[in-house]
Amino acid sequence: MTPRAHKENPTAGAYRAAKAIQHDPALLKSLAEIIDRETGVREIFEILQSIIAQAGDLIESRSPELVAAARAALTRYNDEALGRAE
């Protein structure tokens, strides 16, 4: 899997971790970006989005609760990232 060319906003979890570690607002975003990159959270998030987009209906026939939980998590964390970007 190749790294993404465009820059993504850090995840909500990375921001929470960065806030707990760093109290300097000027460094908050860069610290959150480092956390996302080093933990692989952004990549996992994107892979889960792709799986749900491509195979959600197939998975849903066997485990609708799992797909619903995955979609809810993707929506929740994507909404948080979009809210910070605005």
C-alpha positions in Angstrom: 0.0 0.0 0.0 1.5 3.4 -1.0 1.4 6.5 1.2 -1.2 9.1 0.4 0.0 12.1 -1.6 -2.4 14.6 0.0 -2.4 15.6 3.6 -5.2 14.5 5.8 -6.4 16.2 9.0 -5.4 14.2 12.1 -8.0 11.9 13.7 -9.9 12.9 16.8 -8.0 10.4 18.9 -4.7 11.9 17.8 -5.9 15.4 18.8 -7.0 14.1 22.2 -3.6 12.4 22.7 -1.8 15.5 21.5 -3.8 17.7 23.9 -2.9 15.4 26.8 0.8 15.6 25.8 1.2 19.1 24.5 -0.3 22.2 25.9 1.2 24.6 23.3 -1.6 25.3 20.8 1.0 26.2 18.1 2.3 22.6 18.2 -1.0 20.8 18.7 -1.7 20.0 15.0 1.8 18.8 14.1 1.9 16.6 17.2 -1.5 15.1 16.2 -0.2 14.5 12.7 2.8 12.6 14.0 0.6 10.5 16.3 -1.6 9.5 13.3 1.4 8.7 11.1 3.2 6.7 13.7 0.2 4.7 14.9 -1.2 4.0 11.4 -4.7 5.2 12.5 -5.3 7.2 9.4 -4.4 4.2 7.2 -6.6 1.8 9.1 -9.4 4.4 8.9 -9.1 4.6 5.1 -8.9 0.8 4.7 -12.1 0.3 6.8 -13.8 3.0 4.6 -12.8 1.1 1.5 -13.9 -2.3 2.9 -17.3 -0.9 3.8 -17.7 0.8 0.5 -16.8 -2.3 -1.5 -18.2 -5.2 0.6 -20.6 -3.6 3.0 -23.7 -5.3 1.5 -22.0 -8.7 1.5 -20.9 -8.4 5.1 -24.2 -6.9 6.1 -26.0 -10.1 5.1 -24.0 -12.0 7.7 -23.5 -9.4 10.4 -25.6 -6.3 10.1 -24.6 -5.1 13.6 -20.9 -5.2 12.6 -21.5 -3.1 9.5 -23.7 -0.7 11.3 -21.1 -0.2 14.0 -18.4 0.3 11.4 -20.4 2.8 9.5 -21.3 4.7 12.7 -17.7 4.8 13.7 -16.6 6.1 10.3 -19.3 8.7 10.3 -18.5 9.8 13.9 -14.8 10.2 13.4 -15.1 11.7 9.9 -17.6 14.3 11.2 -15.1 15.2 14.0 -12.3 15.6 11.6 -14.5 17.8 9.3 -15.7 19.9 12.2 -12.1 20.7 13.2 -11.2 21.6 9.6 -14.0 24.1 9.3 
